[in-house]
Amino acid sequence: MKIEKNVVVSLSYTLKNETENGDVIEICDAKKPLEFVYSTGSMLPKFEENILGLQQGDSFEFTLSPEDAYGTQNPQALVTVKKDIFVIDGMLREDLLAIGNVLPMKNEAGQAMNGVIKEIDHATENVVIDFNHPLAGKTLFFTGKIESLREASEDEIANGLAQSACGGDCSCSDSSAACNDNPAGCGAGCGC
């Protein structure tokens, strides 16, 4: 069997920043591999393009430019808000106000998104939150192996993910927000 439309792909991979010698961003090993239904839109299109036609046991190695992965940094995704939005039940939640904190938020349409606190200006009471994807602007270098392939069930095709979508325990090289969004595009990502 080869990777093609509606095949459940189970793969292990290492993701590095830039090149083979770059910093490790994430590892999904063979014990708890990334698993997804090919061609259902749950993965980055260029990621899928690079593994199309591979078979169980095949290895892969490829690089995705920022444009083919999560895009470039968008300055409009930096939002300045007043500190008072962190007041809950009349109390300012100082524990939330720390540079680097990842905050689950919703946009005006109710869509969930993560923001990272980049700056706190105590004089103006302004907080700058970055809503760019944690991997925006980065060149991604993947190496890995196809662990197994099987035909997807109708339910898996309809839902876009296999039953054990991401293995549940990818490891990340640091505590960055990148761990919240699987670089391969799986959705909930590392530990999903």
C-alpha positions in Angstrom: 0.0 0.0 0.0 1.2 3.5 -0.8 0.2 6.9 0.7 -2.7 8.2 -1.2 -6.1 9.7 -0.6 -8.0 8.3 2.4 -5.2 6.2 3.7 -4.4 6.4 7.4 -0.7 7.3 7.7 1.2 6.6 10.9 4.6 8.2 11.0 7.5 9.1 13.3 9.4 12.3 12.7 11.9 14.8 14.0 11.3 18.5 13.2 14.2 20.9 13.3 14.5 24.6 12.7 16.1 25.4 9.3 18.4 22.5 8.6 19.5 19.0 9.5 21.8 20.7 12.1 19.1 23.1 13.4 17.5 23.1 16.8 15.0 20.3 17.5 11.5 21.7 17.7 9.5 18.4 18.1 9.9 14.7 18.0 7.2 12.0 17.5 8.7 8.6 18.0 7.6 5.2 16.7 6.0 4.3 20.1 3.4 7.1 19.8 3.5 8.2 16.1 1.6 11.0 14.4 -1.5 9.4 12.8 -3.8 11.1 10.3 -6.0 10.5 7.2 -4.2 11.6 4.1 -5.8 14.3 2.0 -8.5 15.4 4.4 -7.1 18.8 5.1 -5.7 18.1 8.6 -2.0 18.4 7.5 0.0 21.1 5.8 -0.5 20.6 2.0 3.2 20.7 1.3 3.9 18.2 4.1 1.4 15.8 2.4 2.9 16.5 -1.0 6.3 15.4 0.3 5.1 12.0 1.5 2.7 11.1 -1.3 3.4 7.7 -2.7 5.6 6.5 0.2 5.2 3.0 1.6 5.5 1.5 5.1 9.1 1.5 6.2 10.1 4.4 3.8 12.1 7.3 5.2 11.6 10.9 4.3 13.6 14.1 4.6 12.4 17.5 3.3 12.3 21.2 4.1 9.3 23.5 4.1 9.8 27.3 3.6 7.7 29.6 5.8 5.4 30.2 2.8 4.8 26.4 2.6 4.4 26.0 6.3 2.9 28.6 8.6 3.6 31.8 6.6 5.7 34.8 7.5 5.4 36.9 10.7 2.3 39.1 10.3 2.8 42.4 12.1 -1.0 42.8 12.3 -1.2 39.7 14.5 0.5 41.7 17.3 -2.4 43.2 19.3 -2.1 45.8 22.0 -4.8 45.5 24.8 -5.3 47.2 28.1 -4.3 45.3 31.3 -7.9 45.5 32.5 -8.9 42.7 30.2 -7.1 40.5 32.7 -9.5 41.5 35.5 -11.6 38.5 36.5 -14.3 38.9 39.2 -12.9 42.3 40.1 -9.3 41.1 40.6 -6.4 41.7 38.2 -4.9 38.2 37.3 -1.2 39.0 37.7 -0.4 35.3 37.3 -1.6 35.6 33.6 0.6 38.7 33.0 4.0 37.3 32.3 6.0 37.6 29.1 5.9 34.3 27.2 2.6 33.1 28.7 0.4 31.4 26.2 -3.2 32.5 26.6 -6.1 30.6 25.0 -8.5 33.3 23.6 -11.3 33.7 21.1 -11.6 36.1 18.3 -14.7 38.1 17.5 -16.1 35.2 15.5 -15.7 32.9 18.5 -12.8 31.0 17.0 -10.2 29.6 19.5 -6.7 30.9 19.1 -3.5 31.2 21.2 -1.8 34.4 22.0 1.6 34.9 23.5 2.3 37.8 25.8 5.3 39.6 24.2 5.4 42.9 26.1 3.9 44.5 29.2 4.1 48.3 29.6 3.2 49.1 33.2 3.3 52.8 32.6 0.7 52.8 29.9 -1.1 49.6 31.2 -0.7 48.1 27.7 -0.1 44.4 27.0 1.2 43.3 23.5 -0.1 39.8 22.5 1.2 38.0 19.5 -1.3 35.8 17.6 1.1 34.6 14.9 1.5 30.9 14.8 4.6 29.9 16.9 6.3 28.6 13.8 5.4 31.5 11.5 8.5 32.8 9.7 10.4 29.5 10.3 11.9 27.2 7.8 11.0 23.6 8.9 13.2 20.6 8.3 11.5 17.2 8.7 13.1 13.7 8.9 11.1 10.6 9.6 9.8 7.2 8.7 6.4 5.8 7.6 5.5 3.4 10.4 2.3 2.0 9.0 -0.5 2.5 6.5 -4.1 1.2 6.3 -7.3 2.2 4.6 -9.4 4.7 6.6 -12.9 3.9 7.8 -15.8 6.0 6.5 -16.0 7.6 9.9 -12.3 8.5 9.9 -12.6 10.0 6.4 -15.7 12.0 7.5 -13.9 13.3 10.6 -10.5 13.9 9.0 -8.5 12.2 11.7 -7.8 8.6 12.7 -9.0 7.3 16.1 -5.6 8.0 17.8 -4.9 11.2 16.0 -1.4 12.2 17.3 -0.2 9.4 19.4 -0.7 11.5 22.5 2.8 12.1 23.6 5.1 13.9 21.2 8.1 15.4 23.0 9.2 19.0 22.5 12.7 20.4 22.9 11.5 23.3 25.0 8.3 24.6 26.6 7.5 26.9 23.7 4.1 27.5 22.3 5.1 25.4 19.3 4.1 22.4 21.3 0.5 23.5 21.2 0.3 23.2 17.4 1.7 20.2 15.7 4.1 21.5 13.0 2.9 18.8 10.6 -0.5 20.3 10.9 -2.3 17.8 13.0 -4.4 20.4 14.8 -4.1 20.0 18.6 -0.5 18.9 18.2 2.1 17.7 20.6 0.3 15.6 23.1 -3.1 15.9 21.3 
